[in-house]
């Protein structure tokens, strides 16, 4: 795998080449000085100091050239052991680098110390307390919700909503639920109000249909029966109905009311406990759930919600943005004024991040190791050399200069004691 291009790669290449020429030039100068001094040393003995300095400088320059070159490639192409360290030991370097990061950068004490000094909650509170930043939070929250809504497939979301609603409804037995509702309705004889309403409704219907009742009686009696008898039968029925309705309406303790109570209580009990009623309720519930109108309604829920989200997301002055922004500002102000809460939030952030680090620090090390192992050796060597090679050339320069000084010192000491 090739590495991505480095920023300013050409500039780094030019700088590296310049430093290489400088270091090599010093070696060439030291070599030239050594040759000249060696030739004329017999005529001018004091040139021995210069010859020794140049000689040691040459040794230091060559030794450091070898050391620096051995990091990246075999010196002069000769496969000397323990050279070309980076390309030949790339996997080991990646493994060591991963372990170094894991043990030194992702260690719990390091993370804890950094988090405590950062005071994340305090900085977050100050940032959120600014109303302008609250507006930013609202804008980004709106954009995030809008983006999620647009990415989701309508058919899948509608199916999820339908299945979720149906699942919840199917888990609840309808008949016992209706029984519990009716128990609340009939508590303290509130259902008698329903009976009173039914009596008034029946009374109004009877008044509106008196003529129809009279005609019906006339049709049902024999043709030879006098109409006076028909009228008598009608009055008997009408008076009976009217008297019954008046008595039931006026008497709270009327037997009809007691029978109505018994019927309602019996019906409520059957709803709660009768297997037949429960089974019938489940059948009706399933029929309703499978009805196209119900399925269309559950599907329209997502369409309405999506349209609302998109509408609010596109409006910079939407209520959603305003409320999210105000909530963020209030949260920031509350955090800033409550040190105990700040400490708790910092503690939560610390625990959360430490948990994540503990769970994935090994994966980070493996990622570094596998990534480095996948790099192309030659490309890796070239990239690393461009990054640090310029600085390494100072080792060669310093080796030349320090070697020369050491050589001068040794030669001077030897002359002193030899003399």
C-alpha positions in Angstrom: 0.0 0.0 0.0 1.4 3.4 -1.0 1.4 6.3 1.4 -0.4 9.5 0.5 1.7 12.4 -0.8 3.4 14.5 1.9 2.7 18.2 2.1 5.6 20.2 0.6 7.2 17.0 -0.5 9.3 18.7 -3.2 10.5 21.3 -0.8 11.5 18.6 1.7 13.3 16.7 -1.0 15.3 19.9 -2.0 16.2 20.5 1.6 17.4 16.9 2.1 19.5 17.0 -1.0 21.1 20.3 0.1 22.0 18.9 3.5 23.4 15.7 1.9 25.6 17.8 -0.4 26.8 19.8 2.6 27.7 16.8 4.7 29.4 15.1 1.7 31.2 18.3 0.9 32.7 18.4 4.4 33.9 14.8 4.0 35.5 15.8 0.6 37.2 18.9 2.2 38.5 16.8 5.1 39.9 14.2 2.6 41.6 16.9 0.5 43.1 18.5 3.6 44.4 15.1 4.7 46.0 14.3 1.4 47.8 17.7 1.2 48.9 17.6 4.8 50.2 14.1 4.4 52.3 15.0 1.4 53.9 18.0 3.0 54.1 16.8 6.6 57.7 15.6 6.2 58.7 19.1 5.2 56.5 21.0 7.6 56.1 18.9 10.8 53.4 21.2 12.2 51.1 19.9 9.4 50.9 16.8 11.5 48.2 18.4 13.6 46.2 19.3 10.5 46.7 15.8 9.1 45.5 14.2 12.3 42.5 16.5 12.5 41.5 15.8 8.9 42.1 12.1 9.3 39.8 11.8 12.3 37.3 14.0 10.6 37.2 11.6 7.7 36.7 8.6 10.0 33.9 10.4 11.9 32.2 11.5 8.7 32.3 8.0 7.1 31.1 6.3 10.4 28.2 8.6 10.7 27.4 8.4 7.0 27.2 4.6 7.5 25.0 4.9 10.5 22.6 7.3 8.8 22.5 5.4 5.6 22.0 2.1 7.4 18.6 3.3 8.7 17.1 3.5 5.2 19.1 1.2 2.9 22.2 -1.0 2.5 25.3 1.2 2.3 26.6 1.1 -1.2 24.1 -1.7 -1.9 26.1 -4.2 0.2 23.7 -6.3 2.3 25.6 -5.8 5.5 23.8 -7.3 8.6 21.7 -4.8 10.6 21.4 -2.3 7.8 18.4 -1.0 5.9 16.7 -1.1 9.3 13.4 0.7 8.3 12.5 -1.4 5.2 13.6 -4.7 6.6 12.1 -4.3 10.1 9.0 -2.3 9.1 6.6 -4.8 10.8 8.6 -4.8 14.0 8.6 -1.0 13.9 4.9 -0.9 13.5 4.4 -3.3 16.3 6.7 -1.3 18.6 5.0 1.9 17.6 1.6 0.5 18.3 2.7 -0.8 21.7 4.3 2.6 22.5 1.1 4.5 21.7 -1.0 2.0 23.6 1.1 2.1 26.7 2.2 5.7 26.8 -0.5 7.8 25.1 -3.6 5.6 25.8 -2.7 4.8 29.4 -5.4 5.5 32.0 -3.2 7.8 34.1 -2.3 9.9 31.1 -5.9 10.2 29.9 -7.1 11.1 33.4 -4.5 13.8 34.0 -5.2 15.3 30.6 -9.0 15.3 31.1 -8.8 16.8 34.6 -6.6 19.6 33.4 -8.8 20.3 30.4 -12.0 20.9 32.5 -14.2 19.8 29.6 -17.5 20.6 31.4 -16.4 24.1 32.3 -15.4 25.0 28.7 -18.5 23.4 27.4 -20.7 25.4 29.8 -19.0 28.7 28.8 -19.4 27.9 25.1 -23.1 26.9 25.4 -24.0 29.9 27.6 -23.3 32.2 24.7 -26.7 32.6 22.9 -24.9 32.7 19.5 -23.5 29.3 20.2 -27.0 28.1 21.3 -28.2 29.1 17.8 -25.3 27.1 16.3 -26.3 24.0 18.3 -29.9 24.5 17.1 -28.8 24.9 13.5 -26.6 21.8 13.6 -29.2 19.7 15.4 -31.8 20.7 12.8 -29.3 19.8 10.0 -28.5 16.5 11.6 -32.1 15.5 12.1 -32.9 16.6 8.5 -30.0 14.7 7.1 -31.1 11.5 9.0 -34.6 11.8 7.8 -33.6 12.3 4.2 -31.3 9.3 4.3 -33.9 6.9 5.7 -36.0 5.0 3.2 -39.7 5.8 3.5 -40.8 2.2 2.9 -38.5 0.8 5.6 -39.5 3.4 8.2 -43.2 3.0 7.5 -42.9 -0.8 7.8 -41.0 -0.3 11.1 -43.7 2.0 12.5 -46.5 -0.3 11.3 -44.9 -3.4 12.8 -44.1 -1.5 16.1 -47.7 -0.3 16.5 -49.2 -3.6 15.6 -46.8 -5.4 17.9 -47.8 -3.2 20.8 -51.5 -3.5 20.1 -51.3 -7.3 19.7 -49.6 -7.6 23.1 -52.5 -6.0 24.8 -55.8 -7.9 25.1 -58.7 -5.7 24.0 -61.6 -7.2 26.0 -59.9 -6.9 29.5 -58.7 -3.4 28.6 -62.3 -2.4 27.6 -63.5 -4.0 30.9 -61.1 -1.8 32.9 -62.2 1.3 31.0 -65.8 0.5 31.7 -65.0 -0.1 35.3 -63.7 3.4 35.5 -66.8 4.7 33.7 -69.3 2.9 35.9 -67.5 3.8 39.2 -69.8 5.7 41.6 -72.8 4.9 39.3 -71.6 7.3 36.6 -73.1 4.9 34.0 -76.6 5.9 35.2 -75.9 9.2 33.4 -75.7 7.1 30.3 -79.1 5.6 31.1 -80.6 9.0 31.7 -79.3 10.2 28.3 -80.7 7.0 26.7 -84.1 7.7 28.3 -84.1 11.3 27.0 -83.1 10.0 23.6 -85.8 7.4 23.5 -88.4 9.9 24.7 -87.4 12.2 21.8 -87.5 9.4 19.3 -90.9 8.3 20.6 -92.4 11.8 20.3 -91.0 12.1 16.8 -92.5 8.7 15.7 -96.0 8.7 17.3 -97.7 8.9 14.0 -95.6 6.0 12.7 -96.6 3.9 15.7 -100.3 4.7 15.2 -100.0 3.7 11.6 -98.2 0.5 12.5 -100.9 -0.5 14.9 -103.6 0.2 12.4 -101.8 -2.1 9.9 -101.3 -4.9 12.3 -104.9 -5.1 13.6 -107.6 -6.9 11.5 -109.4 -4.8 8.9 -112.8 -5.3 10.5 -111.7 -3.9 13.9 -113.0 -0.4 14.5 -110.5 2.5 14.4 -111.6 3.4 17.9 -110.1 0.2 19.2 -106.9 1.0 17.3 -106.8 4.4 19.0 -107.3 2.7 22.4 -104.5 0.3 21.8 -102.2 3.2 20.7 -103.0 5.2 23.8 -102.4 2.2 26.0 -98.9 1.6 24.5 -98.0 5.3 24.4 -99.2 5.9 28.0 -97.3 2.8 29.2 -94.1 4.0 27.5 -94.4 7.5 28.7 -95.2 6.5 32.3 -92.3 4.0 32.3 -89.9 6.7 31.0 -91.1 9.2 33.5 -90.8 6.8 36.4 -87.3 5.6 35.5 -86.2 9.2 35.0 -87.6 10.4 38.3 -86.8 7.4 40.5 -83.0 6.7 41.2 -84.0 3.4 42.8 -86.2 2.2 40.0 -85.9 -1.6 39.3 -85.0 -0.9 35.7 -82.0 1.0 37.0 -80.9 -1.9 39.1 -81.3 -4.3 36.2 -79.2 -1.9 34.1 -76.5 -1.9 36.8 -76.5 -5.7 36.9 -76.3 -5.9 33.1 -73.4 -3.4 32.9 -71.5 -5.2 35.8 -72.1 -8.5 34.2 -70.9 -7.2 30.8 -67.7 -5.7 32.4 -66.9 -9.0 34.2 -67.4 -10.9 31.0 -65.0 -8.6 29.2 -62.4 -9.1 31.9 -62.6 -12.9 32.4 -64.7 -14.6 29.7 -62.5 -16.6 27.3 -65.2 -16.2 24.6 -65.3 -12.4 25.0 -61.5 -12.2 25.0 -61.2 -14.3 21.9 -63.8 -12.3 20.1 -62.1 -9.1 21.1 -58.8 -10.4 19.7 -60.5 -11.4 16.4 -62.0 -7.9 16.1 -58.7 -6.3 16.9 -56.9 -8.3 14.2 -59.6 -7.5 11.7 -59.1 -3.8 12.5 -55.3 -4.0 12.3 -55.5 -5.7 8.8 -57.9 -3.1 7.5 -56.3 -1.0 4.7 -57.4 2.2 6.4 -55.5 1.4 9.5 -52.4 0.4 7.6 -52.6 3.5 5.6 -52.9 5.6 8.8 -49.8 4.1 10.4 -47.9 4.7 7.1 -49.0 8.3 7.0 -47.6 8.9 10.4 -44.0 8.8 9.0 -45.0 10.9 6.0 -46.4 13.6 8.3 -43.5 13.5 10.6 -40.9 13.6 7.8 -42.7 16.6 6.2 -42.8 18.4 9.5 -39.1 17.8 10.2 -38.1 18.9 6.7 -40.3 22.0 7.0 -38.8 23.0 10.3 -35.2 22.1 9.2 -35.5 24.4 6.2 -36.8 27.4 8.2 -34.0 29.3 10.0 -36.6 30.7 12.4 -38.3 27.4 13.1 -39.6 26.6 16.6 -37.4 23.4 16.7 -34.2 25.4 16.2 -35.2 28.0 18.7 -36.1 25.5 21.4 -33.0 23.5 20.9 -30.9 26.7 21.0 -32.6 27.9 24.1 -32.3 24.6 25.8 -28.5 24.5 25.0 -28.1 28.1 26.4 -30.0 27.2 29.6 -27.9 24.1 30.0 -24.7 26.0 29.7 -25.8 28.6 32.2 -26.9 26.0 34.7 -23.6 24.2 34.3 -21.5 27.3 34.7 -23.4 28.2 38.0 -23.2 24.8 39.6 -19.8 23.6 40.5 -21.1 20.3 41.8 -22.8 19.6 38.5 -19.6 20.6 36.6 -17.6 18.1 38.7 -20.2 15.4 37.9 -20.1 16.1 34.2 -16.3 16.0 34.2 -16.5 12.7 36.1 -18.9 11.3 33.5 -16.8 12.4 30.6 -13.7 11.0 32.3 -15.4 7.6 32.9 -16.9 7.4 29.4 -13.6 8.2 27.7 -11.6 5.9 29.9 -14.1 3.1 29.2 -13.8 3.7 25.4 -10.0 3.8 25.7 -9.8 0.6 27.8 -12.1 -1.1 25.3 -10.3 0.0 22.1 -6.7 0.8 23.1 -5.7 -2.7 21.9 -7.5 -2.2 18.6 -5.6 1.1 18.1 -2.3 -0.6 18.6 -3.4 -3.4 16.1 -4.5 -0.7 13.6 -1.1 1.0 13.8 0.7 -2.3 13.4 -1.4 -3.6 10.5 -1.3 -0.2 8.8 2.5 0.1 9.0 2.9 -3.5 7.9 0.8 -2.8 4.8 3.0 0.1 3.6 5.3 -0.4 0.7 8.8 -0.7 2.1 10.5 1.5 -0.5 7.8 4.1 -0.3 7.8 4.1 3.5 11.6 4.5 3.5 11.4 7.4 1.2 8.7 9.2 3.1 10.4 8.8 6.4 13.7 9.9 5.0 12.0 13.0 3.7 10.6 13.8 7.1 13.7 13.2 9.2 16.6 12.8 6.8 17.5 16.5 6.8 18.0 16.5 10.5 20.0 13.2 10.3 22.5 14.9 8.0 23.5 17.1 11.0 24.8 13.9 12.5 27.2 13.5 9.6 28.3 17.1 9.9 28.7 16.9 13.6 30.5 13.6 13.3 33.0 15.3 10.8 33.6 18.2 13.1 33.7 16.3 16.4 35.9 13.6 14.9 38.3 16.2 13.7 38.5 17.8 17.2 39.0 14.4 18.9 41.7 13.5 16.4 43.5 16.8 17.1 43.2 16.3 20.8 44.6 12.7 20.6 47.5 13.7 18.3 48.3 16.7 20.5 48.4 14.5 23.7 50.5 11.9 21.9 53.0 14.6 20.8 53.2 16.0 24.3 53.9 12.7 26.0 56.0 11.4 23.1 58.2 14.4 23.2 
